[in-house]
Every structure is written in C-alpha cells, then in structure tokens.
Amino acid sequence: MGLVKVDDFKPGMVLAADLKSSQGRMLLPEGIQLTEQHIKTCKIWGVVEGDILGEGNQDAEAPPPVLNPEDLEKARCTAQVKFCLTDVRHPMVREAVKLYILRKAQALALNADDASEVLNLSDSGPSEQVLSGREKVEDIVQQELELASHPDILRHILQASSDPLASAAYVAEVVGKDVALSAKLLKVVNTPYYGFPQKVDTISRAIVLLGQEKVAGLALGISVINMFQGAQGEMLDMVGFWKHSVACGIVGMVLAAHCNEQDKEHFFVAGLLHDVGRLIMLKNRVQAVQSIFSESRGLKVALHDLEKARWGFDHASLAELVLEKWQLPDNLLLAVRYHHSPGACGYARDAVMVHVADFLAHSLALGDSGATLVPPLDNHAWESLGLSKNVLPVLARQVDAQVGHIMRIFFG
C-alpha cells in the first residue's frame, strides 16, 4: 500500500482504502479497481492522492512532459530569481518551484509569455534612507475616507449581516436594491465551482442554497471591489493586479475546501481584498508607489518590507485601518493585516489561509500584485493546514478553471 498522486492513477489500480473528497464525500470504496471514469471523477472532485494496493509511497516525481530545453532553462533561470526570498528546502516550496518552471516553460513554448523576465538583483537590502517628509499612516487613511464615499449599499449589507434578527428575505431585499451588485453576485453563484444543477436566478434562491451569511459576505466583497475599479497606475498593470487578487481569493476558497472549512466564501473575500492597501496608496500617493515599484525591481527584498522601510508602514496595515473605519468584520481585518506575517497574530486561521493563498497565487504566476518576487512562505502557516504538498497540482487545475470565470464577471 502507498499514497499515489491522482495524476498518476491508472486504470486497473486497486484502492487500498476508501477515497473521499476534500469535503468528506464518499467517492470510491476500498477494493475497487479504478477505471478511466473513476479517475476522471477523482479529478473533478479535487482529490489529491489515494492509497493504492501494491504501491510504495511516491517519492519519485512523474516524468515531466517533453518541452524545449531552451524554454526549460529560461524558466529555471526566472524561477531562481522569483523564489530567491523563499526557503527552497521546504517540500512545499520545492513543489511550487517545479510547477512554476513547468507552467513558465509551457507559456514560453506558446509564445504567451515574456522571455526577458530574468532580473539582475542586488544582494543588498534597501538603504537606510527614507523618503523625506514621511507621513503618518493616519493622514493617508483620513484622505482616503474623504475621497471615497462609503456607499449606502455597503452600510446596509453590514447592518443586515450583523443583525441576528435579520431574515433571509430582508438580506435578499438589501442586496437586490443594487442591480449591478445582484447581477455579479448571481454570476458568481452560478460558476462551476458551486456546481448547482439548475441556474440560480434570484438572490433569495442563492440565500436558500448558501445561507444568508455567505451571500452577504460575497456581496460585501464585490461592493468593496467596485469602489476601487477605477484605480490607475503607470507601473502597475491593473488587469494583472485584479487577476492576482481574484486568484488569491479563489486559492483561499479551494484551500478552505481541502481543509474542510465550513465557510469558504469569507476566505474568497479576504483574498480578493488582501492588497487593496496598494490601491489606496495609488489613489492618494501615486509618486510614492511608483518610486517603490521602481526601486524594488533591482533589490532582493520583499515589496512589503520595502514599503515599511520607505513609508514606515506597509499596504496591509494601511488597508486594515481603512477597512476598520468602514466597519468591516474583524476576521476580514485580521486576514488583510497579517497576510504577510501570520505568526504576528498567533497564526489565526484567516491570516494563515490568505498568507498561503497569496504565496500560491504568486507561485502559479496568476496576475501581478506589483511584487517582482514571490513572497516568502511561513513554514508553520503551511504546516498548520495539514495538507500534502501533492495538493498543489490539483489546486492549480481547480484555480485555473475558475479565475477566467470570475475575471469576466467582475471586469467584463
């Protein structure tokens, strides 16, 4: 008996133990001989690995698909730079690097990627110099609050979601008052991730199927995103930024499913909003952001650490203060504030999930947060999830299938 990755399942193999989905659903019983349809079912349900009769534990990697050696070498060189801040001795990081190289080489083979991405980085950290006239973060928060009106729909959703006496009908009425919000929300609920057999065509029906807290949480996230969609920046690809944010949200939701978390949607919202602090700075201090982006391109330093060195705060702490003024839920504030440092909050589950999701979204090269380098992975945060490193290829397939759907819903 031994664990075998689902990608290496073959017809005729025999299960040595029952096989269940990440949600605990019984899929296949012990002793069954696998067929092509069984293997397809396992992949659809996001199975990572299974105990196969007569197989030893899989330490050896399956042979990679045949790719152009030049493309593979370019991908390896890029990965060496991209992951320079991470501990490549960690099994999960090694798995992420391998998958990055494979995806990068495939992109190069399709001429869908920029072959000139390899960077020359200085081994030194940022200088001790700080920007002259460094401001208090509270001043920027105040300016953001003055410039960005707090939409009524956001206030009503917060009130409805925090009121224990609010009925499902009332929550549906509140969300339904914003036609554009309702349309986006229903499109999200009808994505393949949820897999409802029939189209969900009303907010009331969505609440029946998901529960009013989950629907209110999704509506909250979409409302906040709508407030920042007009942000622009010369050095930040906004389509890429939103793709990274969406990918982080989806990775968080998929991770939560593999961890059997009950409320997966709030991890999606936390991932979606984790970098809004950069947009707040972009709206209010565009030159400071552009200076940071420009300087970071030549340094072996995490972008959020450079922000602290230059501004005295980072995008995560700024976002927390703004979202707190808007009275967003505490667990959302925690995830946004500590997504780069989950240990600083005692490895709270929300912060851990978004931290790992952010690392994986960068590792899968989904979008562009503005950071040149993949942020370091906190080993304890990953280990606290209790997942196998073999989840990564399965998770990548699940996320790839959803990112395009959500991007089209949010941004056309």
N, C-alpha and C positions, 0 to 999 in steps of 0.2 A: 504494500500500500504506500501511496505517496501523493503529495499535492502536485497537481499539474495545472498550468495556466490554461484558461479556456481557449486561448488562441492555438494551443497545441492539442486540444481534444481531437480525436479521430474516431470515425465510425468503427464499431466493434469493441472499443474500450468498455470496461465494466466498472460501474461505480462501486466503491468500497464503503460508501456512506451516503445517507440521504443528501440531496442537493437542494438548497433553499436559496431564494432571492435575498437581496440585502434587506428587504422589508420583512423577511421571515416567512414568505410564502413558499409552501412545499411545491417544488418543481418536478423532481425526479426521485424515485425511491432507490434505496441501496440494492445492488444486484442487477440493475437494469443495464442492458447493453446499448450503448449510445448509437444513435442514428444521425444522419445529416439534419433531420428536423429537430431532434433533441438539442444538437449543438447550436442551431440557429435560435431556438427558444432561449437557451442559456445566455446568448449574446444580447438578445433583445431585452432580457431582464437584468442585464448588467452584472451577471455572475463573473467573478474574478478568477476563481480556481475551484478545483474539485478533487476529492480523494479518489484516486483511480487504482483499481486492483492490479497488483503486479508491477507498479511503477515506483521507482525511488523518488525521493524529494528532488525537485528540479533546481539544481544549482547552475547547470549549463544553460546558456542562452540559446534560443532557437536561431538558426542561421538567418541573417538579415536578408531582405530582398536585394537582388542584384541592382547596383547603382553605379553610375560613373565614378571611378576612383577619384577623379579631379573634383567632382562635386562633393564627395565624402570628405576629402581633405580640406576643402574650403569650409565645409560645415564644422569639422573638428576645430579648425583654427578659430572660427567665430565662437564656438561653444567655450573654448578655453578662455576667451575674454569675457563672454557673457556670464559665466559661472565663477568668475575669479573671487567673488566675495563669499562663496558657499563652501561648505565642508564636503568636498567630493569623495571623502572616505565613507560618508554615510550612505547606506544602501539605497535609501530613497532618492538622495541627490544623484547618485550614480545612475539610477534608473531614469531620472528626469533628464540627465545629460544625454544618455543614449537615445531617448525618444526625441529630444531636441535635434540631435545630429541627424537622425533618420528623417524627421519632418523637414529640416532645413535642406538636406540633400535632395529630397523629393521636390521641394519648391524650386531649387536651382535647376533641376532637370526639366521642369516645366516652364522655365524662364519666368517664373512668377515671383521671384524674389531678387533682391539687390545683392549681387555677388561682391560688392565692395564694402561690406558692412564691418570687416575686421578693423578694429581700432587700436591705436597705439596709446597705451595708458601709462601715466607716470605712477611709480610705486609709492610716491609720497602722498600723504593725505592733504587736505586743504590747509592753506596757510593760516596763521593765527589772525590775520587781518579780518576785520568785519566791516560791513558796509557802514559808511558814515551816516550818522543820523538814524541809527537803528531804532525802529518804533516799538511801542508796546503792542502786543497782540490784541489787547482790548480795543485799541484805537481802530484797528482794521475790522474787528467784529462790529463796532459801532457804525462804521461807514457802510459795511455790508447790510446791516439792518436798516439803515436809512435809504439805501439804494434799492434794495429788494423788498418789495411789498410782500407781506405774509398773506398768501391767497386765502380767501374765505373757505374754500373747499378743504384746504389743509387743516384749518382750525376745526371745521365741522367733523372731519374724519377723526381727528384726535379726540374730540369730545365724545363722539359716538363709540370709538373703540375703547375708551377708558371708562365708560359708564356701564356698570354691571347690570343696570336695568334696561339698557337699550335693546330693543328687539331686533331680530333679523330684518324685519320689514323696514324698520327705521334706518338701519345701516344701508340697506338697498336704496332707500329714498335719498339719503345723503349723497351717496356715490353717484346715483343716477342723475342728480342735478347738473353734473358736468358731463356733457355728451361726449366730448373728446376723451375724457378720462375713462368713461364707461366702455367706449369702443376699444381702447387699448387694453383695458383690463380683461374684457371678454376674449380678445385675441390671444392674450397670454394663457388664459384658462383653456383655450381650445388648441394649444400647441400639442405636439405628440408626446411631450414629457408627461402630461397628465393622462393621456390616452383614454379619454371618456368615449364610450361607444357612440354617443349621439352628440350633436353640436349643442353647446351651452349658449343659449341666446338671450338670457336675461341675468341681471345681477342677482336677483332673488334665487334663481336656479343655481348660480355659482356659489351662493352662500349655503344652500342646502347641501351641495356636494363637498365643499371645502370647509365650511364653518365661517362665521362672521369675522372672527379674529384674523384668520388667514387672508380673507378677502380685503378687510380693512388695511392689513399690513401691506399687501400688494398695491392697493390704491394709494397708500401713503408714499411708498417708494416712487411710484410713477409720478405723483404730484410734485415731489421734490425734484426729480429729474427734469420735468417740464420747465422748472424755474431756471435751470442752468443751460438749456439747449442753445441759447443764443451766444454763449461764450465763444470768443475767438482768440487765437494766438498764433503769431508767425512761426514760432519754433515748436508748436505743439499741433500735431495732426489730430483735429477734433474727432474725425471719424474713428481713427485709431484709438483715441482716448476712450470714447464711448464703447468701442468694441472690447477694450480691456476691462472696463467696468462691468459690462454685461457678462463677459466671460467669467470674471471673478464671482459675480452673483450666481451664475449657473454652476460653476465648480463648487461653490459653497452649498448649493442645494443638492447636488449629486453626492458630495461627500456626506452630507447630513443623511441622505437616504441609505448610503452604505453603512453609516453608523447607527441606523435605526432611530434617528431623531424623529420626534412626533411633528414638530412644527418646522418643516423645511423652508417654508416661504420667508420667514424672517431672516434666514441666512442669505437668501437671494437678495433681499432688500439691503442688508448690511453690506454685501459685496458690491452691489450696484452703487452705493453711496460712499464707499470707503475712501475715495480720492477726491471728493468734492472740495476739500480744502485747497487743492491746487487751482480749481476753477474760481474759488473765492479770491485767491491771490491774483489770478489772471485778470479778474474784473476790476480789482482795486489797486494792484501794484504790478502792472504788466512789465515794467522795466526790471523790477527785482526778479521776477520769474524768468524772464529771458536771460538775464545775467547768470542765474543759477544753472539753467539748462546749458548755456554756452560753456561755462566753467566745468560742469560735470562731465562733458564729453572727453576730457583729457585726464581725468583722475580716477584712480581705483578706490572709489568711495561711493557708498550708497547715497542716492539723491536726497533721501530724508535726513541723513546725517549732515550733508552739505547745507541743507536748509537751516538746520539748527545752528551750524557754525556761522552762517551769514546773517540769519534773521533773528536768532535767539529762540525760535520756535519752529515747528515743522507743520506741514499741511494737516497732519492728523489732529494735533492739539487745536489748531485753528478751527477745523471743521467741528470738533466736539463743542467748542464754545458757541458757534453759530447755531448748531442743531439743538443745543440745550436751550438757547433763547427762544427757539421755535417750539420748545416743549415736546420734542420727540422722545420716544420711550428710552428708558435708561439702558436697556440691553443693546439698543442700537448705538447709543453714545459710546458705550464701552467697546463695542466691536470696532467702531471707527477710530476711536482714540488710541487703542492699543494694537492695531493690526500689524504694526512693525515690532512691537515689544510685548507679546502676550504674557511673558513672565512678570512684567511690572504690575499686572493686575491679578497675579496668582493663577494664571492660566485659566481664566474664565472661559467657558465653552464658546461663547460668541466670538471673543477675540481670537481664540485658537483656530476656529473654523475659518474666519476671514484671513488670518495670517497664512494658513496653509493654502487656502484658495488663491490668494494673491501670488504666492510663490509658484503655484502650479500654472496659473494663467500666464505669468511671465515665461515659465519654462516651456509652455506649449506655443509660445510666440503668438498669442492671440491678442492683437491690438497693441497699443503703445501708451503706457501711463505717463510717459515723459522721461522715465528712468532708462538709462542706457544698459545697465547691468541688472541681472536677476538678483533680487534682494535675498539676503541670507535666510535659510530655514532654521528655525529654532527646533533642535532635535527633540527636546522634551514635548514641545507642542505637537509634533507629528506623532510621536510615540503614544501620547495621551489619547489619540483617536483609536488606537488598537487595530489599525488596518495593515494589510500586507502591501509591500511595495508593488506587488503584481496587480494592484488595483489601477495603476496609472494608465496602462494601455486601454483598459476597459473604460475608465473615466474619460480618457481623451476622445474615444469614439462617441460616448454619450454627449459630451460637451460640444464637439464639432457639429453634431446633428442639430443642436439647439441654438447655437449662437446666431446663425443666419436668420432663423425664425424671429428671435427676439429683436435683432437689429432692424429687421424690416418693419416690425410692429412699432417700435419706438421712433425710428428715424426715416421710414419710408424706403 
